[in-house]
Amino acid sequence: MTRVAFVTGNGGLPKLQITTEWSAAEIYLHGAHVTQFQKHGEPPLLFLSAQSRFQPDAPIRGGIPIIFPWFGKPVGRSGQHGFARNRSWALQEITTPEPGTIYARFRLPPAPELGEGRIVVDFLVSVGQTLTAELKVTNHSTDTFDFENCLHTYFAVGDISTLQVVGLQGVDYLDSLEGHQRKTEVNDAIRFTGEVDRTFINTRHRVEIHDPAWRRRIRVEKTGGVSTVVWNPWIAKAKAMTDFGNEEYQRMVCVESGNVATNQITLAPDEAATLTMKLSSEALA
Ligand code: TA6
């Protein structure tokens, strides 16, 4: 049984409610923002802050923010993490090419920053036993187009203090807490005893989130992306964010898939780049 409903969500913002025989999901037009994905009988896969704003001029805190066309706040750019997550996207189509799986495709409206439609940005979400998200950028202009992209995914976890992020051993990263200094991950797993904010570069590795508290393993797989960002704000930064509960850092981790920093993309005219992320989960053995 699959069902799609178009309803009024938080803050009066329109959203899609999707139900399949395996899962439920919600996607706001604002930012084409996936705010919920939950397999029936499991805890939510995605974290959504109870303090999140739902207003046209602010990003939703949690779920899968689409970071485009820049990550962070590069010199000369206005605003953190680009503008795609703060724009209302157009729902293009809903299809069911595979029995029981719902596909929803969105398009970022033309904008001066995107050559008034010469740079086309599409986002395709598939909801079923897994969740996949695909961000496709096509350059129909006569110039090259430089950009960063990142699916800044917030995962719901049982307890950050016992959580492990596995799969990045030996990979170089830029440490945002130490002036983006380049380091190499030497541990078999990333554990959390304070704020962590690391941009792993040149990596196609699958990443796993091992969550003993909820006895769950989450798999994050990507194609078309060679950067993985791992972030937990911890205590001080959690308190500093007005759209994030002071204690919520204990129940979330960001593992983000994209192409950022030295992995930024340059698209030639008539070229396209597609970033695909696949999320799946299973009980820990
Ligand atoms: O996840 C990496 C990061 O760049 C962190 O440094 C932190 O700023 C986070 O993104 C959240 O950014 P936001 O603009 O959504 O508050």
Boltz pocket constraint, residues with backbone or C-beta under 6 A from the ligand:
constraints:
  - pocket:
      binder: B
      contacts: [[A, 59], [A, 72], [A, 80], [A, 81], [A, 152], [A, 176], [A, 197], [A, 229], [A, 230], [A, 231], [A, 254], [A, 256]]
      max_distance: 6.0
